[in-house]
């Protein structure tokens, strides 16, 4: 999703990939927001449900990817450091 802001070239393709990666999350967030609106206000505002769903799904997806990338990077660095400290066989 961040590529849409940072890299302006190829917006259509980037938007399609971004929506594919967060599509189910957006749908779930929209439905949950509509349910909460109905329980709270006894009415559903579809525009608000769609907006809140998209924003929440995009933020949560971005945070989850960032966390996963940090964990993967830390593990790769630990593995690389472990490989350097091990003596080569036969020496």
N, C-alpha and C positions, 0 to 999 in steps of 0.2 A: 504494500500500500504506500510505503514511503517513497518508492520509486516514482509514483505518479507526481509527487511534489518536486522531487530532486531532479529527475530527468524528464524534460518536456517532450522529447522525441518519442514517437510511437505510442501515444496515449491510448489509442483504441485497443491495441494488443495488450498493453500493460493493465488496462482496466479489466479486460476479459480474464487475464490470468489472476488478477487480484480477487475478482468476484468468484472465480472458480475455487480459490483457496479458502475463502471465508463464506461461501454461499450458504452452507447448512447452518453455520453459526448465526448468520444474519437472519435466516428464516426462523430459527429458534428464538432469537432475541426479539423479533417482531411479534411472534405469537405470545411470548411471555409478557411483553409490555402490554399487548392488547388485553390479556387476561387480567393483569394488575389494574389497568385502567377500568375495566368492567367491574372488578371487585371494589375498587376505591370510589369511582365516580358514577357507576351504573350506566356508563356510556363509553363508547370507543371512538377515539379520534384517530383515524387511519394514518393521516399525515404525520402526527406526532409519534405513533407507534413505529412507522417506517423509519423516520429520522433517528429516533432513539435506538432502534434495533441496529441500524447501520453503524452508528457511531460506537455503540457498545461493542459490537462484534469486531469492528476494525481495531479499536483500542486493545481489546483483550487478545486478539490474534497477534497484534504487533508486540505486546508484552510477552506473550508465550514464545514467540519466535526469538525475541531478544534473549530471554532466559535460556532457551535451548541452545542458542549459539554460544552463549557464555559458558555453559556446561561443556559443550563439545570442544570448545577452544581450550578450556582448562584441562580436560582429559587428554587432548592431543599433545599439549605442552608437557604434561606429566609423563606420557608415554615416550615422547622424544627425549626428555631429560633422563628417563630410566634407561633408554637404549644407549645413550652416550656414556653413562656411568658403568655399564657392564663391560667386563674385559672380553676381548675377542677370544673365541675358542682356540686352543693350541698355544696360547702365550702364557 
